Amino acid sequence: MLVCEKDFLRSFWSLKSFFHYSGLSARLVIQDDGTLTSESIARYYDHFPECIVNTHNDDKIREALTGYPMCQFFLGHHAIAKKLFHPLLLSQAKYVLIMDSDILWFKQSKDIINCVKKRLPFYVDGGCPGAYVRNQKFMEDKLGLYPADNVNSGIVGYQKSKFLDLEFIEAAMQKLVHIPKESILESVGYFDDSVDINSEDINQTLCWWVMEQTIYALLLGREMHRQSLKRWSSRSLDQLLGDLHQFSNSPIMRGTALIHYISDSAHNQFFPAGVQHLIKRRLLEKISNSHSDSPVKSN
């Protein structure tokens, strides 16, 4: 989990709900985006005694990216690059699960458990479809790049050996960034205030915030057995008994496995809706009881 100081509290609720409800046994690694305070880092160790907190490790990653100038540029340009390169280059696990700090869990997801057991790559069908740095049609028709459809990288699972391909990532980023000026308008992908398609600086013509998601989509696009998880269903049976992997502005139902509260500043649901629901379900009391009933683990 990549975490910044302003999302510190969200990350705690996200992780507490994950470890209580997901049914997955995982080694927790927190990646500092560069803003975590020493007090916050100490709090992670207090609550998750066996976790690993990676901080001040960009130089090590930058060295590992020697010979890949576009990858190095991305690492220096945007903190979101740490969600891509640091797990790929530092993880000792064969199978990696990446999760954002704005996801809350409400029950097990049999689909995710199955993917982890079988080491299958998975993602959730996007809450903001096609949020890539260049639009999918342009990537496929003009760049020869084939992303999986509607990837949301809020939670992604993959085998490290199949995703650790720096040659592919470097070549893809070179293609995505360095396109002819006359093609920029045709190429426009996800658009926000950081994008200026008329800029003389080619780096300003695309949204770097979704570069990591775009690369994950391209890596997933190479995987024949990738699993796109269900985000919503109008079927009453699914809403009661299914595994739904939802996004902001959707109700918490019996079939809700998790909700990714993207763009929560607009919806304001993570705490007043999601966390309050967990409190009403006595999550804190259940966690406290489970800790008191379990032997103390040492680091």
C-alpha positions as CSV (number, residue, x, y, z in Angstrom):
1,M,0.0,0.0,0.0
2,L,1.4,3.4,-1.1
3,V,0.4,5.9,1.6
4,C,0.8,9.7,2.1
5,E,0.4,11.5,5.4
6,K,-2.9,13.1,4.5
7,D,-4.4,9.6,3.9
8,F,-2.9,8.1,7.0
9,L,-6.2,7.7,8.8
10,R,-7.9,6.2,5.8
11,S,-5.1,3.7,5.4
12,F,-5.8,2.4,9.0
13,W,-9.4,1.8,8.3
14,S,-8.6,0.3,5.0
15,L,-6.1,-2.1,6.5
16,K,-8.1,-3.0,9.6
17,S,-11.1,-3.9,7.4
18,F,-8.9,-5.8,5.0
19,F,-7.3,-8.0,7.6
20,H,-10.6,-8.6,9.4
21,Y,-12.9,-9.3,6.4
22,S,-10.9,-10.3,3.4
23,G,-9.9,-13.8,4.5
24,L,-6.4,-13.3,3.1
25,S,-3.2,-13.8,5.1
26,A,-0.7,-11.3,3.8
27,R,2.6,-9.7,4.7
28,L,1.9,-6.0,4.9
29,V,4.3,-3.6,3.2
30,I,3.6,0.2,3.5
31,Q,5.4,2.3,1.0
32,D,5.9,5.9,2.2
33,D,5.3,8.4,-0.6
34,G,7.8,10.7,1.1
35,T,5.4,12.6,3.4
36,L,4.8,10.2,6.3
37,T,6.0,11.5,9.6
38,S,8.0,9.4,12.1
39,E,4.9,9.4,14.4
40,S,2.7,7.9,11.7
41,I,5.4,5.2,10.8
42,A,5.6,4.3,14.5
43,R,1.8,4.0,14.6
44,Y,1.9,1.4,11.8
45,Y,4.3,-0.7,13.8
46,D,2.1,-0.4,16.9
47,H,-1.0,-1.6,15.1
48,F,0.6,-4.0,12.6
49,P,3.7,-5.3,14.4
50,E,5.0,-7.5,11.6
51,C,4.6,-5.0,8.8
52,I,7.4,-3.5,6.8
53,V,7.5,0.3,6.2
54,N,9.6,1.3,3.2
55,T,10.8,4.9,3.4
56,H,13.7,6.9,1.8
57,N,14.3,4.1,-0.8
58,D,13.9,6.0,-4.0
59,D,17.7,6.0,-4.7
60,K,17.7,2.3,-4.6
61,I,14.9,2.1,-7.1
62,R,16.4,4.8,-9.3
63,E,19.6,2.8,-9.4
64,A,17.7,-0.3,-10.4
65,L,16.1,1.7,-13.2
66,T,19.5,2.6,-14.7
67,G,19.3,2.3,-18.5
68,Y,15.5,3.1,-18.4
69,P,15.3,6.9,-18.7
70,M,11.6,7.1,-19.1
71,C,11.0,5.0,-16.0
72,Q,13.5,7.2,-14.1
73,F,11.7,10.3,-15.3
74,F,8.4,9.0,-14.1
75,L,9.8,8.1,-10.7
76,G,11.1,11.7,-10.3
77,H,8.0,13.3,-11.8
78,H,5.1,11.8,-9.8
79,A,4.8,9.9,-6.5
80,I,2.3,7.5,-8.0
81,A,5.3,5.8,-9.7
82,K,6.1,4.3,-6.4
83,K,3.0,2.2,-6.6
84,L,4.4,0.6,-9.8
85,F,8.2,0.3,-9.4
86,H,8.7,-0.2,-5.7
87,P,6.6,-3.4,-5.5
88,L,8.0,-4.8,-8.7
89,L,11.6,-4.2,-7.7
90,L,11.5,-4.7,-3.9
91,S,8.9,-7.4,-3.2
92,Q,10.2,-10.8,-2.2
93,A,6.8,-12.4,-2.8
94,K,6.0,-14.4,-5.9
95,Y,2.4,-13.0,-5.9
96,V,1.7,-9.4,-5.1
97,L,-1.5,-7.7,-4.1
98,I,-1.6,-3.9,-4.5
99,M,-4.3,-2.0,-2.6
100,D,-5.1,1.7,-2.4
101,S,-5.7,3.4,1.0
102,D,-9.2,4.5,0.1
103,I,-10.7,0.9,-0.1
104,L,-12.9,-0.5,2.7
105,W,-13.8,-4.2,3.0
106,F,-17.1,-5.4,4.3
107,K,-16.9,-9.2,3.7
108,Q,-14.8,-11.8,2.0
109,S,-14.5,-11.8,-1.8
110,K,-14.4,-15.4,-3.0
111,D,-13.3,-14.1,-6.4
112,I,-10.2,-12.5,-5.0
113,I,-9.4,-15.4,-2.7
114,N,-9.7,-17.7,-5.8
115,C,-7.3,-15.5,-7.8
116,V,-4.8,-15.4,-5.0
117,K,-4.9,-19.2,-4.5
118,K,-4.5,-19.8,-8.2
119,R,-2.0,-17.0,-8.7
120,L,-4.2,-15.4,-11.3
121,P,-3.8,-11.7,-12.3
122,F,-6.9,-9.7,-11.4
123,Y,-8.3,-6.2,-11.3
124,V,-11.7,-4.5,-10.8
125,D,-13.6,-3.3,-13.8
126,G,-13.0,0.5,-13.6
127,G,-15.0,3.1,-11.7
128,C,-13.8,5.6,-14.3
129,P,-13.7,3.6,-17.5
130,G,-10.8,4.1,-19.8
131,A,-8.8,6.3,-17.4
132,Y,-5.5,5.9,-19.3
133,V,-2.9,8.5,-20.4
134,R,-3.9,8.0,-24.0
135,N,-7.2,6.7,-25.1
136,Q,-7.5,3.0,-25.8
137,K,-8.4,3.3,-29.5
138,F,-5.3,5.5,-30.1
139,M,-3.0,3.1,-28.2
140,E,-4.3,0.1,-30.2
141,D,-4.5,1.7,-33.6
142,K,-1.4,4.0,-33.6
143,L,1.0,2.7,-30.9
144,G,0.5,-1.1,-31.0
145,L,-0.3,-1.2,-27.3
146,Y,-3.2,-3.3,-26.1
147,P,-4.4,-2.6,-22.5
148,A,-7.0,-4.7,-20.7
149,D,-10.4,-2.9,-20.7
150,N,-11.3,-0.5,-18.0
151,V,-8.6,-1.4,-15.5
152,N,-8.9,0.3,-12.1
153,S,-5.6,-0.2,-10.3
154,G,-7.1,0.5,-6.8
155,I,-6.7,-3.3,-6.1
156,V,-4.6,-5.5,-8.4
157,G,-3.1,-8.9,-8.0
158,Y,-0.3,-10.4,-10.1
159,Q,2.7,-12.8,-10.3
160,K,5.8,-10.7,-10.0
161,S,7.8,-12.7,-12.5
162,K,5.3,-11.9,-15.2
163,F,5.0,-8.2,-14.5
164,L,8.7,-7.4,-13.9
165,D,9.5,-6.5,-17.4
166,L,11.3,-3.2,-17.5
167,E,12.1,-3.4,-21.2
168,F,8.4,-3.6,-21.9
169,I,7.5,-0.8,-19.5
170,E,10.2,1.5,-20.8
171,A,9.2,0.9,-24.4
172,A,5.5,1.4,-23.6
173,M,6.1,4.7,-21.8
174,Q,8.3,6.0,-24.6
175,K,5.5,5.4,-27.0
176,L,2.8,6.9,-24.7
177,V,4.7,10.1,-24.1
178,H,6.6,10.8,-27.3
179,I,3.9,11.1,-29.9
180,P,3.8,13.5,-32.9
181,K,2.3,16.9,-32.1
182,E,-0.3,16.5,-34.8
183,S,-1.6,13.4,-33.0
184,I,-2.0,14.9,-29.5
185,L,-5.7,15.8,-29.9
186,E,-6.5,12.4,-31.3
187,S,-4.6,10.7,-28.5
188,V,-6.3,12.5,-25.5
189,G,-7.0,10.1,-22.7
190,Y,-7.9,10.9,-19.1
191,F,-8.1,14.6,-18.8
192,D,-7.7,16.8,-15.6
193,D,-6.3,20.2,-14.6
194,S,-2.7,18.9,-15.1
195,V,-3.2,18.3,-18.8
196,D,-2.6,21.0,-21.5
197,I,-2.9,19.5,-24.9
198,N,-1.6,22.8,-26.4
199,S,1.6,22.8,-24.4
200,E,5.0,22.9,-26.1
201,D,6.2,20.5,-23.4
202,I,5.1,17.0,-24.5
203,N,5.0,15.9,-20.8
204,Q,2.1,18.3,-20.1
205,T,-0.1,16.8,-22.8
206,L,-0.9,13.7,-20.7
207,C,-2.1,13.0,-17.2
208,W,0.8,11.4,-15.2
209,W,-1.6,10.6,-12.4
210,V,-3.0,7.6,-14.4
211,M,0.4,6.5,-15.9
212,E,0.8,3.8,-13.3
213,Q,-2.8,2.6,-14.0
214,T,-2.1,2.6,-17.7
215,I,1.1,0.5,-17.3
216,Y,-0.8,-2.0,-15.1
217,A,-3.5,-2.2,-17.8
218,L,-0.9,-2.9,-20.5
219,L,0.8,-5.6,-18.3
220,L,-2.6,-7.1,-17.6
221,G,-3.4,-7.0,-21.3
222,R,-0.6,-9.5,-21.9
223,E,-2.2,-12.0,-19.5
224,M,-4.5,-14.5,-21.1
225,H,-6.1,-15.6,-17.8
226,R,-6.6,-12.2,-16.3
227,Q,-9.7,-11.8,-14.2
228,S,-11.9,-8.7,-14.4
229,L,-13.9,-8.6,-11.2
230,K,-17.6,-7.7,-11.0
231,R,-18.2,-4.2,-9.8
232,W,-22.0,-4.1,-9.8
233,S,-25.1,-6.2,-10.5
234,S,-28.7,-5.4,-10.8
235,R,-29.6,-9.0,-9.9
236,S,-31.1,-9.2,-6.4
237,L,-29.3,-12.5,-5.8
238,D,-25.9,-10.9,-6.5
239,Q,-26.7,-8.0,-4.2
240,L,-27.5,-10.4,-1.4
241,L,-25.0,-13.2,-1.9
242,G,-22.6,-12.1,-4.6
243,D,-19.1,-10.6,-4.5
244,L,-19.4,-7.0,-5.6
245,H,-16.4,-4.8,-5.8
246,Q,-17.9,-1.4,-5.9
247,F,-17.0,2.3,-6.2
248,S,-18.0,5.6,-4.7
249,N,-21.6,6.6,-4.5
250,S,-22.9,3.0,-4.3
251,P,-24.8,1.5,-1.4
252,I,-23.4,-1.0,1.0
253,M,-25.3,-4.3,0.6
254,R,-25.0,-7.9,1.9
255,G,-23.2,-8.7,-1.4
256,T,-20.7,-5.9,-1.1
257,A,-17.2,-7.2,-0.6
258,L,-15.4,-3.9,-0.9
259,I,-15.9,-0.3,-2.0
260,H,-13.2,1.8,-3.6
261,Y,-14.0,5.4,-2.5
262,I,-12.3,7.1,-5.5
263,S,-12.9,10.9,-5.8
264,D,-14.1,10.9,-2.2
265,S,-13.6,14.6,-1.9
266,A,-16.6,15.0,-4.2
267,H,-18.7,12.2,-2.7
268,N,-17.6,12.4,1.0
269,Q,-18.6,8.8,1.8
270,F,-15.5,7.1,3.1
271,F,-16.0,8.2,6.7
272,P,-19.7,9.1,7.1
273,A,-20.9,6.1,5.1
274,G,-18.2,3.4,5.0
275,V,-16.5,3.8,8.3
276,Q,-19.7,4.5,10.2
277,H,-21.1,1.2,8.7
278,L,-18.1,-0.7,10.0
279,I,-18.5,0.9,13.4
280,K,-22.2,-0.1,13.6
281,R,-21.1,-3.6,12.8
282,R,-18.8,-3.4,15.8
283,L,-15.6,-3.9,13.8
284,L,-13.4,-2.2,16.4
285,E,-14.8,-4.4,19.2
286,K,-14.4,-7.6,17.1
287,I,-10.7,-6.6,16.3
288,S,-10.1,-5.9,20.0
289,N,-11.6,-9.3,21.0
290,S,-9.6,-11.2,18.4
291,H,-6.4,-9.6,19.6
292,S,-7.1,-10.4,23.2
293,D,-7.8,-14.0,22.3
294,S,-4.7,-14.5,20.2
295,P,-1.1,-15.0,21.4
296,V,1.1,-12.0,21.0
297,K,3.3,-12.1,17.9
298,S,6.9,-10.9,18.0
299,N,8.6,-9.1,15.2
